[in-house]
Amino acid sequence: LMLGLPALGKWRNKMHTLCRRCGSKVYHLQRSTCGKCGYPAKCKRKGDWMAGKKRCGVLQERSY
């Protein structure tokens, strides 16, 4: 992790711009995908990253 003046040089280039579909500023220019809605994919992105853990039972109550 670079701190201070060397890290300030990374501010020059734009990585994200406005998304055409959802309008939020999370469209990655080099990757050409939106981090919020998944544009240009046809189906909208679902952000439920915890769904698999709920389904597998990883998040059960712990008894200490």
C-alpha angles and dihedrals in degrees: 000000000000118000132186126011100355090057092053091069090068091066093073101081125062115235100173134041136169117301117234094218106041100017096227122131097247102096105126110222099205096039092040094217134111116239093208107043102012096240127202087038113099096231119057118252116255112213097203096125091160095058094095092050091050091049095048093047096241092136097061123140113278121223111208 
